[in-house]
Amino acid sequence: MIDEKPALYVVRPDTTLSPLCTHEDDNETDLYVYPRAEDYVEVEEEDIVKCYGEGWYSQRVVPSLGGGPGYGAEADDVWSIEEDVLEALSSDGVEIPNLDLGMAHGEKARAGAI
């Protein structure tokens, strides 16, 4: 069951749902799978509030000391949406979680690095 607040999910080709988030210091129209939410969510038809259309799917390579995805490096799934869809989400009260995954994230949390 989905919480009272509307959340944004993507329907994958295998018909499973994944919650989405944005990354701090990244393009706000690029959405990623939200790692802090449950992977499997049982959704009833009455839980669906609105469908916002389609996004463009791609993969973004996770920085590593190897080659790209074809060489064993990891890649994040990313869905790009139009700015008008982002505005519609905001006006409908859909809050998209924002994760700070930057290198200095731990330092900011400890108030260390200046």
Secondary structure as GFF3:
##gff-version 3
##sequence-region A 1 114
A	DSSP	beta_strand	9	11	.	.	.	ID=ss1
A	DSSP	beta_strand	17	23	.	.	.	ID=ss2
A	DSSP	beta_strand	30	33	.	.	.	ID=ss3
A	DSSP	three_ten_helix	45	47	.	.	.	ID=ss4
A	DSSP	beta_strand	56	61	.	.	.	ID=ss5
A	DSSP	three_ten_helix	69	71	.	.	.	ID=ss6
A	DSSP	beta_strand	75	80	.	.	.	ID=ss7
A	DSSP	alpha_helix	83	91	.	.	.	ID=ss8
A	DSSP	beta_strand	98	99	.	.	.	ID=ss9
A	DSSP	alpha_helix	105	110	.	.	.	ID=ss10
###
